[in-house]
Amino acid sequence: MVEYKLQEPPYVPCQEQVKPPLLDQGPSNLVTSEEENITSNKDWISRDRQCVIHGHQHYVNPRDSVVFQKAFGSSYWDVNNVEYIDMMGGLHNNHVGHGREELAIVAANQMKQMEFSLNVASYSHVCVIQCAEKILSLAKSECPTMDKVYFTSGGSEAVESAIHCALKYWQVQGKNSKRKIISFKNCYHGSTFISSSLNESMKEEYGLERVSVKEQTQNACCLNIDFPHDLVIDSKSKSHSNNGYYVAEQLENLIKQVGADNIAAFIAEPIQGSGGALEPHPDFFPLAKRICDKYGVLLIVDEVMTGFGKTGKWFAISNFNIEPDMIVFGKGITSGYVPLGGIIISKNIFECVFKSEETFLHDYTYSGHPVCCMVALKNLEIIENEKLIQRAKAMGDQFRNILAERLRDCPLFAGTSGMGLLIGVMLKEKVSTKVEHYLAHHCHILADHCAQNDKVVIMTPPFIIEEDKLNMVANGFYDALQSIGSSQSSSTTVGPSKSEE
């Protein structure tokens, strides 16, 4: 087994010549060396469990926890000063790396000047105007019909806003029956009421209707089609050898079956995140766009995980040469330094929804928060100036080659997926949770099992990730797959042979 000593040669930390100023000066809640002698990780875990609720945590049989205290570059450090390679990019939202002093300075300066401002009805502020102008300039470079920006606090709120906007679009035209939404199976669009209803398994617990996957009917508010990828489609059961055509046909047939007069929108991730870092068949989105236009269905693209460079384009949908009606964004817009999300809408949507006599009764307290907008502007400037989009594509391609070479002899390894630095390691068995746990607790590598596809481990590291670390991560995966593969084999019960009976 490879021994992981992250701070010893040949490892060279990112930007070694620059000490992380925020860590040196340090917020007052950082654990000091004296505290480390008397306070263990277990103590912090105990305190955490007494007062904090975490999403996706099992409190009856909790998993082993890690408590972090600082971050810099592409790494976190826990309360015992153990370094972890951050292959999740925070929670899939950090593009420029941790500990960027320039982002902290921008936030502090804006707080001193104007920490909050009205951004509702006839009130606005210079920060939100500048941020919207920048986002539109980037969006129009790839999708020229994009016209206006509405801001939220994050991705789930942005999805809700897009759905509200779609419903309003049809309502002002007198087409009140167009209220159903189509999405992919194994999708993830958020955890709020409407966004969770889009996922076929989450809707059973939290959705608009408690309809099981097997009970999907024409009366359901949210309908699902397959994602056009071999990993989730049984090739023996489909009528086309081309997944793009097969799923496009599903989409069209569903619209015909339910009735175009009842469908408001089709919302889709251009590359599925929690569904397995899966890239769609290249034919699908051009076909889907034609079908949506033909039947009067809006196309909403959820770029919360993929937006702002992760796939080698500002927006992943640009890889398929189509323009949606709305783009949903979040996460990477600020690299996670502060919360921000939103929707970018086409001129057609704006002219219909916002230039009607009816008011669009939809808003959030923190929509277009001035501090968040200024951090977003600086974050986008860093991405541009340091050419991080080009780096994301190059490092993603390189890492897939590294993984393929290192893991080719692992029986559990089934290949890689994704685009740019949205990377999936596909497995032949449903062991992604075990792999994630092994990587974190044996190798000090942070990766994520796919909540909607337990045969894939997903990684979205910061765009500044170093090649040294990618090699270490590949070694960590090798150890994880070999160890878990061995334990899987040894746990298989084999009956005695006839000669032994």
C-alpha angles and dihedrals in degrees: 000000000000113000113228115216101157100184098049129083135315085034114090114189120234112271091359091173090061116066112214100255095199091057094046093050088035131188112264094252095064113116110251125216090256091053090049089062093058103025119066130191088256091059091053091047090052092051090046093053091050095060115009131077115206125197116241092018123132107219097186093055103013121193121238109284135215123205115206126204107176144009138198135170107338098336143081127206123211127218090274089054093250112152121231124193106234105224090158095062090229100301094340089293109094114095104157100041134254128296099028103169093198091063092050091050092051091050093048094047092050092049089055093049101039119342095185139008140183111262102174136102107340095351124097140149138220095251096059091045093052092046094049091048091053095047091048092050090054094043094047091052087068104018108031096187094065108114118165141021130221116191131218136170095258150334101293091052089047092054090050089050092050092051091047089050092050092050091048090049091061095037094059088052091055093250097125094157092067097094107118122104127209121208139162124274111254090024125147120204101156144291103270122106101272097030092053090050089063091067112079095220099039092051089066090066108024109010136113088264129021095233119148122227091253092050098056106145139172088262093063117109093216122043130188138213131186122275110245100244132108092234092067102030123074104227091206093060100048129088096218131056087213112078091200093060092039095057093038087057089050089053094050094045091050091051090050092046096049095033127252089243088067100047119088103175150344112227119195143169107232086219118017113242110182088023090069112290085276123170114211125238105277092238095057106078096045088051093044092051091053091048093048091050092046094054100033098252120146117235114221117186117204106214096164092119099026104039129109100033111318095125098039095271130077087247124021094221087069088072087071098047098236135116120226126207092241137014119206116207141179138122104054095040088088099015086242095292090121131001118266137146140151150150131268112209132197123246090251092058093046095049091051103039104032102032095054122101090251120090117236098235098205131109146133129219093235098040107139095001106194096227092049092047093052092047089050091052092051092045092053090047090055092049090052099041095047092043090233095160091061088045092051092056094045095046091045092053091045094049093052089055091048091050094046091051096044098043102037092105095049110106091212095053115103101170140274133288141188136057132270110339093343095097133175128192105208119213133201092224136040097262104115093120090054091049092050091050093047093049093050100044103032103030103024092234121138114218131146133237111224108253092207098039119036093190093071135067111203129210130187106170124183112278089244093064112140126234090236090062093046089057090049091050091051089052089049091053090049091055092044095050094044093048095045092042090054093048091048090053095046092048092056109106114229120191122226119273120245091256090058096050 
